[in-house]
Amino acid sequence: MEKLSFRTSDIGKISQKLWAQFHEEWRNSMVQSDWKWVTRVEKTTDETWILQHNWKTEVDIANTKFEDLPSDWKYENLEAAKVAVWLVFDKVLDWVKITPEMIEEMSEIIHNKWLERNWVAWSFEYQRVGYQQLSEEEKAKDRDQLLQAIEIVKKYSE
């Protein structure tokens, strides 16, 4: 039981390192050819953020750095990081060779967990499908999260 508790705290620490990285990677994918970000305005319920921003209840998440996001939007990145890290933590620490098939299976889990968190809050119609029905561009987002988690867990274990 002690080993699980140790690993749980490690996963939390690693996830916190990864969550800001997920947002910035996503923001980078939103840059247009003229080096401007696409606008992506979303609602927030973070009362502290709303008060600090003159009662605005919307935030342009594509044009906002991670540290300036409202807490509800930071939360989404942390949850995504936790899922990715949980999937790879034991495998990386135990030196398991992660095959392309395993990457696809774990990417599907990442997508399904994302759908569970975001179906009601926000998602586009083309994202509300099973992993196998996603476009390659959408699948790549899930794979990228997984590959980032693998790299950060590897660094952590060195």
C-alpha positions as MATLAB code, in Angstrom:
seq = 'MEKLSFRTSDIGKISQKLWAQFHEEWRNSMVQSDWKWVTRVEKTTDETWILQHNWKTEVDIANTKFEDLPSDWKYENLEAAKVAVWLVFDKVLDWVKITPEMIEEMSEIIHNKWLERNWVAWSFEYQRVGYQQLSEEEKAKDRDQLLQAIEIVKKYSE';
ca = [
       0.000    0.000    0.000;
       2.910    2.352    0.718;
       4.298    1.868   -2.809;
       0.954    2.941   -4.350;
       0.874    6.068   -2.203;
       4.451    6.913   -3.255;
       3.589    6.448   -6.918;
       0.364    8.446   -6.591;
       2.277   11.454   -5.269;
       4.848   11.076   -8.051;
       2.102   11.003  -10.665;
       0.648   14.198   -9.199;
       4.005   15.980   -9.367;
       4.649   14.867  -12.932;
       1.112   15.794  -14.023;
       1.571   19.318  -12.684;
       4.717   19.705  -14.786;
       2.878   18.477  -17.849;
      -0.401   20.413  -17.627;
       0.995   23.796  -18.670;
       2.906   22.096  -21.472;
      -0.346   20.621  -22.847;
      -1.962   24.048  -23.066;
       1.045   25.678  -24.712;
       1.347   22.817  -27.235;
      -2.340   23.222  -28.063;
      -1.927   27.005  -28.394;
       0.978   26.477  -30.789;
      -1.294   24.349  -32.958;
      -3.696   27.299  -33.142;
      -1.201   29.649  -34.801;
      -2.167   30.706  -38.303;
       0.213   31.246  -41.196;
       0.441   34.965  -40.305;
       1.696   34.009  -36.795;
      -1.533   35.082  -35.095;
      -3.552   32.749  -32.918;
      -7.043   31.710  -33.848;
      -9.604   33.168  -31.456;
     -11.242   30.595  -29.162;
     -13.575   32.316  -26.700;
     -15.042   30.135  -23.954;
     -17.091   30.735  -20.811;
     -15.556   30.556  -17.350;
     -17.112   30.171  -13.922;
     -13.925   31.058  -12.009;
     -15.233   33.845   -9.762;
     -11.769   35.079   -8.778;
     -10.698   35.325  -12.422;
     -13.986   37.051  -13.350;
     -13.501   39.627  -10.587;
      -9.884   40.264  -11.610;
     -10.991   40.781  -15.239;
     -13.740   43.371  -14.692;
     -16.607   40.873  -14.555;
     -15.772   39.231  -17.881;
     -17.184   35.718  -18.003;
     -15.414   34.705  -21.201;
     -11.777   34.059  -21.974;
      -9.982   33.609  -25.268;
      -8.191   30.383  -24.352;
      -6.148   30.318  -27.573;
      -4.680   33.758  -26.863;
      -4.135   33.246  -23.140;
      -0.993   31.743  -21.649;
      -1.522   28.861  -19.262;
      -0.643   30.831  -16.137;
      -3.303   33.443  -17.005;
      -6.139   30.973  -17.618;
      -9.102   30.766  -15.229;
      -8.956   27.789  -12.878;
     -11.687   25.858  -14.706;
      -9.606   25.889  -17.891;
      -6.405   25.005  -16.039;
      -8.295   22.085  -14.502;
      -8.953   20.555  -17.928;
      -5.221   20.516  -18.688;
      -4.412   18.930  -15.323;
      -7.005   16.198  -15.835;
      -5.637   15.465  -19.317;
      -2.100   15.284  -17.905;
      -3.175   12.925  -15.114;
      -4.768   10.511  -17.572;
      -1.698   10.452  -19.820;
       0.737   10.043  -16.928;
      -1.323    7.271  -15.283;
      -1.319    5.358  -18.557;
       2.464    5.361  -18.988;
       3.944    5.704  -15.489;
       4.407    2.016  -14.598;
       5.340    1.051  -18.143;
       8.119    3.632  -18.375;
       9.479    2.926  -14.883;
       9.451   -0.818  -15.564;
      11.217   -0.299  -18.940;
       8.316   -1.777  -20.906;
       8.729   -1.247  -24.646;
       5.704    0.814  -25.667;
       4.656   -0.430  -29.092;
       2.736    1.539  -31.735;
      -0.294   -0.636  -30.943;
      -0.059    0.307  -27.252;
       0.210    3.981  -28.208;
      -3.008    3.704  -30.217;
      -4.796    1.880  -27.368;
      -3.691    4.450  -24.788;
      -4.523    7.343  -27.136;
      -8.035    5.945  -27.416;
      -8.328    5.973  -23.618;
      -7.122    9.594  -23.562;
      -9.805   10.521  -26.107;
     -12.553    8.673  -24.206;
     -11.595   10.343  -20.914;
     -11.564   13.732  -22.670;
     -15.059   13.059  -24.003;
     -16.281   12.159  -20.498;
     -15.013   15.522  -19.195;
     -15.999   17.700  -22.150;
     -19.072   16.296  -23.869;
     -21.378   18.757  -22.098;
     -18.921   21.582  -21.399;
     -17.580   21.983  -24.905;
     -16.711   19.803  -27.795;
     -17.297   19.921  -31.501;
     -19.488   17.453  -33.353;
     -16.488   15.940  -35.158;
     -14.881   15.192  -31.762;
     -17.939   13.390  -30.360;
     -17.059   10.111  -32.019;
     -15.002    7.097  -31.103;
     -11.246    7.354  -31.473;
     -11.238    5.209  -34.623;
     -13.626    7.657  -36.339;
     -11.489   10.731  -35.575;
      -9.473   12.411  -38.293;
      -5.725   11.777  -38.212;
      -5.271   15.385  -37.056;
      -7.509   14.799  -34.023;
      -5.884   11.432  -33.242;
      -2.490   13.159  -33.337;
      -3.571   15.455  -30.468;
      -4.227   12.434  -28.247;
      -0.997   10.732  -29.332;
       0.992   13.910  -28.686;
      -0.291   14.083  -25.109;
       0.735   10.485  -24.584;
       4.191   10.978  -26.104;
       4.763   14.080  -23.972;
       3.796   12.084  -20.883;
       6.244    9.323  -21.839;
       9.079   11.840  -22.224;
       8.421   13.624  -18.934;
       8.130   10.321  -17.012;
      11.413    9.181  -18.575;
      13.100   12.403  -17.442;
      11.614   11.979  -13.979;
      12.918    8.425  -13.672;
      16.507    9.291  -14.618;
];
